[in-house]
Amino acid sequence: MHAVTASAVLTNAVGLHARPSVKLTRLAKTFACDIEIALSADGPWVDAKSPVKVMRVKAPQGSILHVRVTGEDAPAAARAIMALVEAGFDEAEADPQRRDSHD
């Protein structure tokens, strides 16, 4: 069985809050392998396919997110998760909630 580990710094402004958590879990669920995340290489590890567990991690910007992937498609899953994290969960997209307060 293939096992892959990787890590990346959370660069998006709010870290691993609700919207990035949902993006991460949706992506994780597209793979057959087991995917876990942690804020330390020693754990505790949580199931990346569980939105509730991922949101409980509450990782702020600047945290290192560790990923541990086990299963047949582990290398592809690890690359995809790392790409999402390194892209800042695409948080730079237009967000109607983020407007100047003097609108």
C-alpha positions as CSV (number, residue, x, y, z in Angstrom):
1,M,0.0,0.0,0.0
2,H,1.2,3.5,-0.9
3,A,1.7,6.1,1.9
4,V,2.6,9.7,1.2
5,T,3.2,12.6,3.5
6,A,3.5,16.3,2.6
7,S,3.2,19.7,4.3
8,A,2.6,23.2,3.3
9,V,2.1,26.6,4.9
10,L,-1.4,28.0,5.1
11,T,-1.0,31.3,3.3
12,N,-4.7,32.4,2.9
13,A,-5.7,35.2,5.2
14,V,-8.0,33.3,7.5
15,G,-6.3,29.9,7.5
16,L,-8.4,26.8,7.6
17,H,-11.8,28.3,8.3
18,A,-15.2,27.1,7.0
19,R,-14.9,27.7,3.3
20,P,-11.4,26.3,2.9
21,S,-12.4,23.3,5.1
22,V,-15.3,22.6,2.7
23,K,-13.0,22.9,-0.4
24,L,-10.5,20.5,1.2
25,T,-13.0,17.9,2.2
26,R,-14.7,18.0,-1.2
27,L,-11.4,17.5,-2.9
28,A,-10.4,14.7,-0.5
29,K,-13.6,12.9,-1.2
30,T,-12.8,12.6,-4.9
31,F,-10.0,10.1,-4.0
32,A,-10.4,6.5,-2.8
33,C,-7.4,6.7,-0.4
34,D,-7.4,7.7,3.3
35,I,-6.4,11.3,3.8
36,E,-5.6,12.8,7.1
37,I,-4.4,16.3,8.2
38,A,-2.7,17.6,11.3
39,L,-0.9,20.8,12.5
40,S,2.0,18.7,13.7
41,A,3.9,15.9,12.0
42,D,3.2,13.9,15.2
43,G,-0.6,14.5,15.0
44,P,-3.3,14.4,16.2
45,W,-4.5,13.4,12.8
46,V,-8.0,14.0,11.6
47,D,-10.0,12.6,8.6
48,A,-9.7,15.1,5.8
49,K,-13.0,13.8,4.4
50,S,-15.0,15.0,7.4
51,P,-15.9,18.7,7.2
52,V,-16.6,18.8,10.9
53,K,-13.3,17.3,11.9
54,V,-11.4,19.5,9.5
55,M,-13.1,22.7,10.8
56,R,-12.2,21.7,14.3
57,V,-8.5,21.9,13.4
58,K,-8.8,25.7,13.4
59,A,-5.5,26.3,11.7
60,P,-4.6,30.0,11.5
61,Q,-2.7,31.6,8.6
62,G,1.0,30.7,8.8
63,S,0.3,27.3,10.3
64,I,2.0,24.3,8.6
65,L,-0.6,21.8,7.5
66,H,0.6,18.2,7.4
67,V,-1.1,15.7,5.1
68,R,-0.8,11.9,5.4
69,V,-2.3,9.9,2.6
70,T,-2.6,6.1,2.4
71,G,-4.0,4.1,-0.4
72,E,-3.8,3.3,-4.1
73,D,-4.2,6.9,-5.4
74,A,-2.1,8.5,-2.5
75,P,0.5,10.3,-4.7
76,A,-2.2,12.0,-6.8
77,A,-4.3,12.9,-3.7
78,A,-1.3,14.4,-1.9
79,R,-0.4,16.5,-5.0
80,A,-3.9,17.8,-5.3
81,I,-4.3,18.7,-1.6
82,M,-0.9,20.4,-1.6
83,A,-1.9,22.4,-4.8
84,L,-5.1,23.5,-3.1
85,V,-3.3,24.7,0.0
86,E,-0.5,26.4,-1.9
87,A,-3.1,28.2,-4.0
88,G,-4.5,29.6,-0.8
89,F,-7.7,27.7,-1.4
90,D,-8.4,30.2,-4.2
91,E,-9.4,32.7,-1.5
92,A,-8.2,35.6,-3.7
93,E,-11.3,35.1,-5.9
94,A,-13.9,37.8,-5.9
95,D,-15.8,37.6,-2.7
96,P,-19.1,39.6,-2.3
97,Q,-18.6,39.5,1.5
98,R,-15.3,41.4,1.3
99,R,-16.2,44.9,0.5
100,D,-14.7,48.2,1.8
101,S,-16.6,49.3,4.9
102,H,-17.3,52.7,3.3
103,D,-19.5,51.3,0.5
